Amino acid sequence: MNPQPLVRIGTRGSPLALAQTRETRDRLAAAVPELADPDAIEIAIIQTTGDRVLDRPLADVGGKGLFTKEIDQAMLDGRIDLAVHSMKDVPTWLPDGIVLPCILPREAPWDVLICADAGRLADLRPGGVVGTASLRRQAQILSRRPDLRVVSFRGNVQTRLSKLERGEAAATILAIAGLRRLGMAETGTALDVDEMLPAAGQGAIGVTCREDDSRARDWLSRIDHPESRLRVAAERAFLEVLDGSCRTPIAALAEIDDSNRLSLRGLIARPDGSGRIETACLGSVGDAVRIGRDAGKDIRARAEPDILAATP
């Protein structure tokens, strides 16, 4: 009979979610001696509402929290001890009793254009169809190429690529981080951030646990990556000021230079690409949260009221 695992990690069941969870498991096993045994860590797949409902935009069925709420409840019920999330899918405010003690080393946050005959948005044929489920991507596409038509693409990476192969769109845009984690790094062409600013937290894996679980918090502290944590903290502070949801196209990217300075670029727009407002803030890495908030306040002061009214 197999021994009881010391820790159960909850995750969605997509190939990308499982790849991220296995990375977390392997990092924990390498950093925590008591978790090195093959039976010490168990992975529990939890289906979320966001995985089940694929025929409507996320904004119409509750936003990105639909990818986390069932997993959060399993944690609060004690059915799992840790949960692995793509940080771009994690709501700005966590449920009471759950904390985020760990951000793994961040992958590249860029987006990738996947198209048989174009490597940049400017190269897409006039009137072409682009498939994406992201209002952030949609707004940035249409702000530069209003002649293009954007259709909703929901589902995991493999599902979206299958839709592209079936001719449901001429192009789609995916995160390079997910493609790399799936061993598909050569798929598509990376877009410069001037062309497509990423989502807050894109490329980062976060691991949550119960606030009162001191053992789990200690384990997660051993695999936390401080630089990635600071960058994500700045981006999420930006979102917090704007009350960002899936109904408002918002993008943010924080980077740290060799002089230990943190810069943040942020963007907000209407879904049709109009009303686009951009900002940039710079400061010490120790002020990551303040930098994110300052950037959000700058956007809020300049954005037209109807854009901000789209946030909850």
N, C-alpha and C positions, 0 to 999 in steps of 0.2 A: 504494500500500500504506500502510495506517495505521501510524503510528509506535507503538512499544511504549509502554504507559502507564508513567508514573513510579510510580504507586501503584495497587494493586488492593485494593478494599474488599470484604470478605466480609459477607454478610447473609442472613437468611432471605428467603423469597420472598413473604411475605404483603404485601398492599397497605400495611399499616401499617409493616412493616419496611422496605419500599422507600421509603416517604415519609420515614422517619427517616434512611435512608441518603442520599437525595438532599439532605436538609437538611445533613447532614454534608459531603457533596461540595461543596455550594454555599458553605458557610462556609470550607472549606479553600481553594477557588478564590479567594475574596475576600481571604483573609488571607495566602496564600503565593503570591508572584508566579510562581514556576515551575510552579504547579499551575493557573494561570489558563487555559491552553490547553484547549480542549474535549476533546482526546485525552489529557490528562495523567492523568486519573483513570478507572479502569474499575471497574464494579460487578460482582461475582461472586455469583451466587445459589447458596446451599448449603442443601440440604434437610437438616433435622435430624430426629432420632428423634421429638422432640416434635411435629413437623409431620406425620409419617407415622402415628403411633399416636394415633388420635382416639376409639377406642372404650372407653378405660379412663381412670380418673383418673390425673393425673400421679404422685401418690404411689405408685400401684401399679406404675409402670413406671420408677421411678428418680428422680423429682423434677424440679425446674426445670432442673437441669444438662442435661436432654435437649434444651433449646433452644440450648445453647452448645457441646456437646462436639465435634460434627463441625466447627464453625467454628473452635474452638480448635485442632483437629488440623490443619486446612488452614493455619492460621497457623504452627504449629510446623514443618510440612513445607515452608514457604516458598511455598505456592501463593497466599496473600494476604498483604498487608502490614498492613492494618488490619481491624478488625471492629466493626460497629455493633450495639449491644444495647440493649434496654429494660432499665434497671437492675433493675427488679423481677424479671427473669428470670435475673439473673446470680448464680451461687452465691456464698456468702460468701467462699470461698477460691478464688482463681484458680489455674490450673495453673502449675507451675514453668516459668519462661521467658516468661510473659505478664504484662504490667502494664496498668494502667488510668490513663493520664496525662491523660485528658480527660473532663469532664462538660460537655455543652452546657447553655445556659440552660434551666432546668427549666420545663416547662409546669405548669399547675395540677395538683395531685395528687389532686383530689377524685374520688369515684365518682359515677356518674349512675344513677338509677333509670329504667328504660325500661318504661313500662306505659301502656296506653291509658286507664285510669281511676283512676290514683293517682299522686301526686307525692311521697309519703313512705311509708316502711315501715308507719307507723301507719294509712295509708289503704287498704292492701291488704285485699281481702275475706278474711274468716275462712276458713282452710283452703286458701287460694290456693297455687298452685305457682310457685316462683321458680327460674329456671334459672341456674346459675353453676358454673364449674369450680373456684372458689376456696374453700378451706376457711376462709380468713380472712373472706370475705364470708358464707359459710354460718353460721359461728359467731356473727357479729354479728347476722345476721338472726334466728337462732333464740333468741339470748339476749333479744331484745326481743319477738319474735313466735313463741313456741314452737308456735303453732297452724298456722303455715305449713309447707309441704312443699318441700324443696329437692331439685332434680334436677340431674344433671351436664350442663353445657353446655360442650363442647369445640369448638375451631375458632377461626378468625379473627373479626373484628368482623362482617363480612358474613354469615358462616355462622351466628353466634349470633342476629343479627337475623332471618335467614330462619327459624330454628327458632321464634322468637317469633311471626312472622307465620303460621306453620303451626299455631299453637295448642299447641305442645309445653309451653308455660308461660304464665302470665299476666303475668310480669314477668321482667326480667333486669337485671343490674347490670354496667356497663362503666366503664372509666376515661375521664374527660372529656378527658384529654390525647390519647389515641388518636383519639377522635372529632374533636377539633379538627384534628389533623394530617391527618385524612382529609376535611376540609371538611364535617363533620357536627356542628358545634358546637351546633346547635339541637336535637339529638336528646336526649330525656329531660329529667330534672330533677336538678340537682346535689344531692347529699346532704351535709348538714352533717357535719363530722368527729365531732360528738358522737353522730351516728347511725351513721356508717360511717367508722372510722379507716382511712386508706389503707395499702397495702402499703409496706414499706421500699423506697425508690427509685422509687416510682410517679411517672410523669410525667417522669422523667429519662432522657436518652439518654447512654450511656457508649460510649467508643471505646477499644478495646484495641489493643496492638501487641506485638511481641516485645521483651523486656527489653533485648536487645543492639542494637536498631535505633535508634541515636541520631538519625538523620535523621527517622524517623517521630515520635519523641518530641518533637523540636524543632517539627515541624509542628503536632502536636496541642497543644502548650503554647500556641500562638498562638490557639486557639479554645476553650481551657478557660475555664469560668466559675467563678471562685473561690467565690462564694456558694453556687451549686448544689453544688459539690464538697464544701463543708463540711457542708451539710445531709445529703447522701447519706452522707458519712463517718460522721456521728453515727448515722444509722439503721442502717448496716451494722455498726457497732460494737455496737449493741444486739442485732442478730441474732447476731453472733459469740459473745457471752456466752451466749446461749440455744441456740446450735447449731441455729439455725432451719432447718427443712426444709419441704417441701410437706406433711408429715404433721402439722404443728402449726400451728394458726391463730395467726399473729403479725402485728401491725400496728404501724407506727411512723411518726411524722411529726415532722420537725424544722423549725422556722421561726426566722428571724432578724428581730428588731425594729429600730426606728429607733435604739435605743441600742446596737446591735451586740451584743445578747445573744441567745444561742441557747437555745431551749426545745425539749424533746423530750417528746412524749407516746407512750407505748407500751402495748401490750395483748397478753395471751395468754389462751387459753381452750381448752376441749375443742371438738371439731368440732360437738357438739350444743349448744354455747353455754353449757354449765355451767362452773363453776370460773373464771369470767371475773375476771382481775386486771388493773388499770390502774395506770399510774405516770406521773409527770411530773417532769422535771428541768430546771434552768435554770442557765446560766453564760455565760462569755465565749465568743465564737466561736472563740477560739484553743484552747479546751478541748473542741472538738466531739467528738473521739473519746472523751475521758474522760467527757463527759456521757452519750454513748450507752452506754458500759460501765457507768456508775453506774446508769442506768435498767435495764439488763439484770440487774445484780446485785440490785437491789431486787425486780424481778419474780421472780427465781430464789429469793430468800429467802422469798417469800410464797406462791408457787405450790404447789399440791398435787403430791406426787411423781409421780403417774401422768401428769400433764400434761407434765411435763418428760421423763418416760420415753419419750414419743412422739417426741422428737427423737433423731437418730441418735447 
